[in-house]
Amino acid sequence: MFDLDRRTSQSQEASRADLSVDALDFLTQYGLHPAPETYLAHGYVDLCLMAWPTAGGFPLRLAMRWALWTWTTDDLLDGDLRTAPPEVIERLTRSLLCVGADGVEPAPDDHPVVHALAGLIRQTRMTMPDFWWQRYREQLDAWIVAARDKLVHYLQPGRTPTLREYLMLRPADGGMLLAAMWCELADQCITPHWTDPMVRDLLDAFSTCGILANDLAGGSGEGETFNAVAARMADGDLSEAQARRDVSERLEAEERRFRWLYQAVRRGFPAGPPPAVATTTSPPGDLVLDTHRFVLLLDQFRVALSAWTDSSARYPVPGAPRPVRRALHNVLISPALRTWRAVGLCSWRTRLNGDASL
């Protein structure tokens, strides 16, 4: 347990129990998984608690539901729909985009993920400002289209992408920018500098770290045609061991880049009052903390995702060692965790930790 986690052991167990019940209710209500208890046994609730240790109440539950919806929808597209006819995939894609863009109510016979998306949108629009939702919707649309393209052009035909094709599609399909905004939602911390070039570079490194860690954990076994290891094997005429080593080296380099950018952004944006007037990229005053805290949240999520990916039963690699890149002790002394102790809990969160449900 982190000694800097603000929850006591007793409150942490209560939070885990409450969040587990909410996660089970969410998956069951919409029928997002045939065996929700088995699905949650992969550790998704603990991942969310580790990623957002100072969040609580409805914002934390809503961020977790978005994560569960995204992961289950991704599994649907990667798995059950691999043999679906084109018209089924196109109808699902169209329904998801229409519900997300126009607030259209799902048809009764729409897939459960469409109904769950409509419920999430209603609650998010009530919780977050419009400018944030518009930014989130853009990323959500990009993720839906990229996931569809990956399914249709690579997974269904069993085609391995070239490295260029992989790099063109994987950032959007990886969904890590959605995860960055789950951090804002969970902690009610909206950066006013989302479009700043340095912050965009940091988000790119954050995204690449998460994607490559996932690809390494997933391996390049049968059916795994769309990941960095497979792309390097195909493009570079490498063995699997050589490709994994190459991708691991790229991941290490991206983690170093993240740490450099982390320090630059942390020290380069002076804390100060929020913008006087809200714009399409700057939040209203009562939701602005500053970019410093947002960067801490990114690193906190990155560390949690790395530890979970290295240990979750979701990524078994028969006959191969776990893709652990460092000892857990070293993971836990990331810049965010070292700095967390100095970050006080703010009174602004208490007003948003009331109850709500989908």
Secondary structure, 3 states (H helix, E strand, C coil): CCCCCCCCHHHHHHHHHHHHHHHHHHHHHHCCCCCHHHHHCCCHHHHHHHHCCCCCHHHHHHHHHHHHHHHHHHHHHHCHHHHCCHHHHHHHHHHHHHHHHHCCCCCCCCCHHHHHHHHHHHHHHHHCCHHHHHHHHHHHHHHHHHHHHHHHHHHCCCCCCCHHHHHHHHHHHHCHHHHHHHHHHHHCCCCCCCCCHHHHHHHHHHHHHHHHHHHHHHCCCCCCCCCHHHHHHHHHCCCHHHHHHHHHHHHHHHHHHHHHHHHHHHHHCCCCCCCCCCCCCCCCHHHCCCHHHHHHHHHHHHHHHHHHHHHCCCCCCCCCCCCCCCCHHHHCCCHHHHHHCCCCCCHHHHHHCCCCCC
